[in-house]
Each structure stands twice: as structure tokens, then as C-alpha cells.
Amino acid sequence: MWKEENNTLYRKFEFKTFSEAFAFMTRVALEAEKMDHHPLWTNVYNKVEIWLSTHDAGDIVTEKDRKLAAKIDALKPA
């Protein structure tokens, strides 16, 4: 579940393997590129952490972030 904190939307995802985490990041990257809205994220082995904010709106959470968060949620395998 996404949390709004420090002017960002934040969520941590956990996968079984590094390959699953990296595949997820690749799918997210393709969606982010389509939206021209790129996340701040980290990946360590099977964990991916994502922070979303809109830089050109003053680094705050906007509807653009909420739309990307929904797209990211749809990409996460069950």
C-alpha cells in the first residue's frame, strides 16, 4: 500500500528473487517513460522501494504521481 509521507508517495515491494524484482522494475520503467514521469527508486536483491513526487510542481504529490502509482500496482504480480 502506498503511503504519503514527506511530499512523496512511497511503497516497498518484495519479490522472491532478484530477477523478479528487476523484471518488475523494467515494466515500471516502460510505463514511467510513456508518462514522462520517472520515479526515485532503489533495488537491493529482491526489494524495490519507490518514491513518487512531481518535480516540476515543486516536489509534491500530484495526480500524475497517483496515476503512476496505480499503473505500478497493476504491474505487480500477485
Secondary structure, DSSP 8 states (H G I E B T S, - for coil): --EEETTEEEEEEE-SSHHHHHHHHHHHHHHHHHHT---EEEEETTEEEEEE-BGGGTSB--HHHHHHHHHHHHHS--
